[in-house]
Amino acid sequence: MKNNETLKYKEIQQRVINAIVALYQRDRNLLNIDANERSINSKLAAYLQREFPGWNVDCEYNRLGSDVKRLPADLGQRRKHFSGEDQKAGRVYPDIIIHKRGSRENLVVIEVKKGEGDERSLKRDLDKLRDFTDDTDDAAYKYTLGLLLILNSVKVRVVQRGTEQSAESKQWTEKLKANLKELGDER
Protein backbone atom coordinates (compact mmCIF):
# COMPACT_ATOMS: atom_id res chain seq x y z
CA MET A 1 0.00 0.00 0.00
CA LYS A 2 1.43 3.35 -0.95
CA ASN A 3 -0.30 6.53 0.27
CA ASN A 4 0.42 7.86 3.71
CA GLU A 5 -2.44 6.22 5.61
CA THR A 6 -1.70 4.64 8.94
CA LEU A 7 -4.07 1.71 8.49
CA LYS A 8 -2.64 -1.62 7.40
CA TYR A 9 -4.17 -3.58 4.52
CA LYS A 10 -5.63 -6.34 6.74
CA GLU A 11 -7.11 -3.71 9.05
CA ILE A 12 -8.78 -1.95 6.12
CA GLN A 13 -10.05 -5.29 4.83
CA GLN A 14 -11.58 -6.30 8.16
CA ARG A 15 -13.22 -2.92 8.68
CA VAL A 16 -14.77 -2.91 5.21
CA ILE A 17 -15.98 -6.49 5.65
CA ASN A 18 -17.44 -5.59 9.07
CA ALA A 19 -19.44 -2.80 7.40
CA ILE A 20 -20.66 -5.07 4.59
CA VAL A 21 -21.70 -7.72 7.12
CA ALA A 22 -23.60 -5.04 9.07
CA LEU A 23 -25.42 -4.11 5.87
CA TYR A 24 -26.47 -7.73 5.26
CA GLN A 25 -27.36 -8.18 8.92
CA ARG A 26 -29.36 -4.99 9.49
CA ASP A 27 -30.60 -3.99 6.04
CA ARG A 28 -30.98 -7.25 4.13
CA ASN A 29 -34.51 -6.20 3.26
CA LEU A 30 -33.12 -3.44 1.01
CA LEU A 31 -31.52 -6.17 -1.10
CA ASN A 32 -34.55 -8.44 -0.93
CA ILE A 33 -36.97 -5.77 -2.15
CA ASP A 34 -34.56 -4.57 -4.85
CA ALA A 35 -34.25 -1.08 -3.37
CA ASN A 36 -32.43 1.61 -5.32
CA GLU A 37 -28.66 1.29 -5.25
CA ARG A 38 -28.35 4.77 -3.67
CA SER A 39 -30.44 3.63 -0.70
CA ILE A 40 -28.16 0.65 -0.19
CA ASN A 41 -25.02 2.75 -0.63
CA SER A 42 -26.12 5.28 1.97
CA LYS A 43 -26.60 2.53 4.56
CA LEU A 44 -23.25 0.93 3.69
CA ALA A 45 -21.56 4.33 3.96
CA ALA A 46 -23.02 4.78 7.46
CA TYR A 47 -21.57 1.42 8.55
CA LEU A 48 -18.24 2.29 6.95
CA GLN A 49 -18.15 5.61 8.84
CA ARG A 50 -18.43 3.71 12.12
CA GLU A 51 -15.50 1.51 11.07
CA PHE A 52 -13.31 4.40 9.93
CA PRO A 53 -13.41 7.12 12.60
CA GLY A 54 -11.20 10.04 11.68
CA TRP A 55 -11.91 9.53 7.97
CA ASN A 56 -14.71 10.98 5.84
CA VAL A 57 -17.03 8.49 4.15
CA ASP A 58 -18.98 10.08 1.32
CA CYS A 59 -21.41 8.86 -1.33
CA GLU A 60 -21.11 10.16 -4.89
CA TYR A 61 -18.55 12.75 -3.79
CA ASN A 62 -17.58 14.77 -6.85
CA ARG A 63 -14.81 17.02 -5.61
CA LEU A 64 -11.03 17.14 -5.54
CA GLY A 65 -10.53 20.05 -3.21
CA SER A 66 -12.87 22.66 -4.70
CA ASP A 67 -12.55 21.29 -8.25
CA VAL A 68 -14.91 18.81 -9.90
CA LYS A 69 -13.64 15.24 -9.70
CA ARG A 70 -12.60 14.06 -13.17
CA LEU A 71 -10.79 11.12 -14.61
CA PRO A 72 -7.82 11.76 -16.91
CA ALA A 73 -8.45 13.28 -20.33
CA ASP A 74 -6.78 10.32 -22.01
CA LEU A 75 -9.54 7.86 -21.14
CA GLY A 76 -9.98 7.22 -24.85
CA GLN A 77 -12.40 4.38 -25.52
CA ARG A 78 -13.47 4.07 -21.90
CA ARG A 79 -15.12 7.49 -21.92
CA LYS A 80 -17.85 6.17 -24.25
CA HIS A 81 -19.31 4.35 -21.24
CA PHE A 82 -20.11 7.63 -19.47
CA SER A 83 -23.34 9.48 -20.13
CA GLY A 84 -24.12 12.87 -21.67
CA GLU A 85 -22.23 15.85 -20.29
CA ASP A 86 -20.23 13.61 -17.96
CA GLN A 87 -18.85 11.85 -21.03
CA LYS A 88 -17.60 15.12 -22.52
CA ALA A 89 -16.17 16.43 -19.29
CA GLY A 90 -14.86 13.16 -17.84
CA ARG A 91 -16.75 13.80 -14.59
CA VAL A 92 -17.19 10.86 -12.25
CA TYR A 93 -19.09 10.17 -9.09
CA PRO A 94 -17.74 7.14 -7.23
CA ASP A 95 -20.44 5.34 -5.22
CA ILE A 96 -18.58 5.53 -1.89
CA ILE A 97 -15.19 6.88 -0.91
CA ILE A 98 -13.20 6.82 2.30
CA HIS A 99 -10.88 9.82 2.35
CA LYS A 100 -9.95 12.98 4.17
CA ARG A 101 -11.76 15.92 2.63
CA GLY A 102 -9.59 18.78 1.50
CA SER A 103 -6.45 16.63 1.33
CA ARG A 104 -4.83 14.08 -0.97
CA GLU A 105 -5.44 11.28 1.56
CA ASN A 106 -7.60 8.88 -0.44
CA LEU A 107 -7.98 5.48 1.17
CA VAL A 108 -10.75 3.40 -0.44
CA VAL A 109 -13.00 3.94 -3.46
CA ILE A 110 -16.00 1.62 -3.80
CA GLU A 111 -18.39 0.89 -6.65
CA VAL A 112 -21.47 -1.12 -5.64
CA LYS A 113 -23.68 -3.31 -7.78
CA LYS A 114 -26.77 -5.09 -6.50
CA GLY A 115 -26.25 -7.94 -8.96
CA GLU A 116 -23.92 -9.04 -11.72
CA GLY A 117 -25.74 -6.80 -14.20
CA ASP A 118 -24.43 -6.37 -17.68
CA GLU A 119 -20.76 -6.83 -18.53
CA ARG A 120 -20.48 -3.29 -19.93
CA SER A 121 -21.51 -1.75 -16.61
CA LEU A 122 -19.07 -3.93 -14.65
CA LYS A 123 -16.27 -3.02 -17.07
CA ARG A 124 -17.03 0.68 -16.71
CA ASP A 125 -16.84 0.44 -12.92
CA LEU A 126 -13.59 -1.54 -13.03
CA ASP A 127 -12.13 1.04 -15.43
CA LYS A 128 -13.03 3.80 -12.98
CA LEU A 129 -11.44 1.87 -10.12
CA ARG A 130 -8.27 1.37 -12.18
CA ASP A 131 -8.05 5.11 -12.77
CA PHE A 132 -8.81 5.99 -9.15
CA THR A 133 -6.12 3.61 -7.83
CA ASP A 134 -3.48 4.46 -10.41
CA ASP A 135 -0.40 5.42 -8.38
CA THR A 136 1.86 6.73 -11.13
CA ASP A 137 3.40 10.15 -10.58
CA ASP A 138 0.86 12.06 -12.67
CA ALA A 139 -2.23 10.22 -11.34
CA ALA A 140 -4.84 12.46 -9.74
CA TYR A 141 -6.31 10.41 -6.90
CA LYS A 142 -4.08 7.49 -5.92
CA TYR A 143 -6.64 5.67 -3.79
CA THR A 144 -4.95 2.89 -1.87
CA LEU A 145 -7.69 0.41 -2.66
CA GLY A 146 -10.58 0.09 -5.11
CA LEU A 147 -13.44 -2.33 -4.51
CA LEU A 148 -16.26 -3.46 -6.75
CA LEU A 149 -18.91 -5.02 -4.49
CA ILE A 150 -21.53 -7.25 -6.10
CA LEU A 151 -23.99 -7.68 -3.29
CA ASN A 152 -26.53 -10.28 -4.41
CA SER A 153 -23.83 -12.75 -5.44
CA VAL A 154 -21.47 -11.74 -2.59
CA LYS A 155 -18.40 -10.96 -4.69
CA VAL A 156 -15.62 -8.49 -4.16
CA ARG A 157 -13.29 -7.45 -6.95
CA VAL A 158 -10.14 -5.72 -5.71
CA VAL A 159 -8.15 -3.11 -7.63
CA GLN A 160 -4.78 -1.76 -6.48
CA ARG A 161 -2.25 0.42 -8.28
CA GLY A 162 -4.47 0.50 -11.37
CA THR A 163 -4.71 -3.30 -11.70
CA GLU A 164 -7.37 -5.80 -10.73
CA GLN A 165 -6.00 -8.27 -8.18
CA SER A 166 -7.53 -11.70 -8.84
CA ALA A 167 -5.99 -13.48 -5.85
CA GLU A 168 -7.00 -10.65 -3.51
CA SER A 169 -10.50 -10.61 -4.99
CA LYS A 170 -10.90 -14.31 -4.26
CA GLN A 171 -9.56 -13.88 -0.72
CA TRP A 172 -11.88 -10.93 0.05
CA THR A 173 -14.88 -12.81 -1.34
CA GLU A 174 -14.10 -15.93 0.70
CA LYS A 175 -13.58 -13.90 3.87
CA LEU A 176 -16.85 -12.01 3.37
CA LYS A 177 -18.77 -15.23 2.71
CA ALA A 178 -17.24 -16.85 5.82
CA ASN A 179 -18.30 -13.86 7.95
CA LEU A 180 -21.83 -14.01 6.53
CA LYS A 181 -22.01 -17.77 7.11
CA GLU A 182 -21.30 -17.16 10.79
CA LEU A 183 -24.50 -15.09 10.82
CA GLY A 184 -26.42 -17.90 9.16
CA ASP A 185 -26.44 -16.24 5.72
CA GLU A 186 -25.52 -18.88 3.14
CA ARG A 187 -25.19 -16.54 0.17
Secondary structure, DSSP 4 states (H G I P E B T S, - for coil): --SS-SS-HHHHHHHHHHHHHHHHHHHHHHHHTT--HHHHHHHHHHHHHHHSTTSEEEES--EETTEEPB--GGGGGGGGGS-HHHHHHTB---SEEEE-TTSS-EEEEEEEESS---HHHHHHHHHHHHHHH--STT-S---SEEEEEETTTTEEEEEETTEEEHHHHHHHHHHHHHHHHHTT---
